[in-house]
């Protein structure tokens, strides 16, 4: 009887594990210069995970000009201020980012940097891919990672 009970418990555990759906964290932020949507989003900063699934996310852009603009997100989560700033450039044919930053998730907030060529797309068209990137600032005390599933990002919307 004990063996039958143990098998029953194992079966229940297996069924509950298999039936759990992964919870997604969709986001949708936009300004008159930049639009960002994703089916799932999170930032890992200093081994803690941030979702920006709070009541208020301040969404702003430096409108810049035809060669430069930003997307700037600021929110409070887990009793700290979090930020995601993406800096976009354009050569008149394509647009992309060579840097974005997140806050480190600490009470003494500081930036975690991500350098490279990100989101490159023809001007007027969105970047549409999954996106995952680890921080690249080796001199920083804290590391980070950002994740977007099914990211739809477009910079340099009409001024």
C-alpha positions in Angstrom: 0.0 0.0 0.0 2.9 2.4 0.8 4.4 1.8 -2.6 1.0 2.5 -4.3 0.6 5.7 -2.3 4.2 6.8 -3.3 3.5 6.1 -7.0 0.3 8.2 -6.7 2.1 11.1 -5.1 4.8 10.9 -7.8 2.1 10.9 -10.5 0.4 14.0 -9.0 3.7 15.8 -8.8 4.5 15.0 -12.4 1.1 16.1 -13.6 1.2 19.4 -11.7 4.7 20.1 -13.1 3.7 19.3 -16.7 0.5 21.3 -16.5 2.0 24.5 -15.3 2.2 27.2 -17.9 5.1 29.6 -18.1 3.9 33.0 -17.0 4.8 35.7 -19.5 5.5 39.3 -18.7 4.3 41.3 -21.8 5.4 45.0 -22.1 4.3 47.8 -24.3 6.0 51.2 -24.1 6.1 54.0 -26.6 6.8 57.6 -27.1 6.5 59.8 -30.2 10.0 58.6 -31.2 10.3 55.0 -30.1 7.9 52.0 -29.8 8.8 48.8 -27.9 6.5 45.8 -27.4 7.5 42.3 -26.3 5.6 39.1 -25.3 8.0 38.6 -22.3 10.6 40.9 -20.6 12.9 40.9 -17.6 16.2 42.3 -16.4 18.6 40.5 -14.1 20.7 42.9 -12.1 23.0 41.7 -9.4 21.3 38.3 -9.3 17.8 39.7 -8.8 15.1 39.7 -11.5 13.1 42.8 -12.4 10.0 42.8 -14.5 8.7 46.4 -14.7 5.2 45.0 -14.1 4.3 47.8 -11.7 1.5 50.4 -11.8 3.7 53.2 -13.1 6.6 53.1 -15.6 7.8 56.5 -16.6 8.4 56.4 -20.4 10.3 59.2 -22.1 12.5 59.9 -25.1 15.1 62.4 -25.9 13.6 63.4 -29.2 17.1 64.1 -30.6 17.1 64.6 -34.3 17.3 62.4 -37.4 20.5 60.8 -36.2 19.9 60.3 -32.4 17.0 59.5 -30.0 16.5 57.5 -26.8 14.0 55.4 -25.0 14.1 56.0 -21.2 12.2 53.9 -18.7 12.1 54.5 -15.0 10.1 52.6 -12.3 10.2 51.5 -8.7 10.3 47.7 -8.0 11.4 45.8 -4.9 12.0 49.1 -3.1 14.7 50.3 -5.5 14.6 52.5 -8.6 15.2 50.7 -11.8 16.0 52.2 -15.2 16.4 51.0 -18.8 17.8 53.6 -21.2 18.4 52.7 -24.8 20.4 55.1 -27.1 19.6 54.9 -30.8 21.6 56.3 -33.8 20.8 56.4 -37.5 22.9 57.0 -40.6 19.8 57.9 -42.6 19.5 54.3 -44.0 19.5 52.1 -40.9 19.0 52.6 -37.2 20.5 50.7 -34.3 21.8 51.0 -30.8 25.4 50.8 -29.7 24.7 51.2 -26.0 21.9 50.6 -23.5 22.0 50.7 -19.7 20.1 49.3 -16.8 20.3 50.2 -13.2 22.0 47.6 -10.9 19.0 46.9 -8.6 20.7 48.3 -5.6 19.7 51.1 -3.2 22.9 52.9 -4.2 21.8 52.8 -7.9 24.5 52.8 -10.6 24.5 51.8 -14.2 25.2 48.4 -15.8 26.3 48.9 -19.4 25.7 46.9 -22.6 27.9 47.8 -25.6 27.7 46.5 -29.1 25.5 46.8 -32.2 22.0 46.0 -31.2 18.6 46.0 -33.0 19.9 47.1 -36.4 17.0 47.6 -38.9 16.3 49.7 -42.0 15.0 53.1 -41.2 11.2 53.0 -41.0 11.1 49.3 -40.1 11.0 47.6 -36.7 13.5 45.1 -35.2 11.5 41.9 -34.6 13.4 39.1 -32.9 13.9 37.5 -29.5 16.7 39.4 -27.7 18.9 38.3 -24.9 22.1 40.1 -23.9 24.5 40.0 -21.0 26.2 43.1 -19.8 29.6 43.9 -21.3 31.1 46.3 -18.8 33.8 44.2 -17.2 34.9 47.0 -14.8 31.5 47.1 -13.1 30.8 45.5 -9.7 27.4 44.2 -10.8 26.5 42.2 -13.9 23.3 42.2 -15.7 21.2 40.5 -18.4 18.2 41.7 -20.4 15.6 39.5 -22.1 12.8 40.2 -24.6 10.7 37.5 -26.2 9.3 38.4 -29.6 10.6 42.0 -29.3 9.1 44.5 -31.7 11.2 47.7 -31.4 11.2 50.7 -33.7 13.1 53.9 -33.3 13.0 57.2 -35.2 9.2 57.3 -35.5 7.9 60.5 -37.1 8.8 63.7 -35.3 
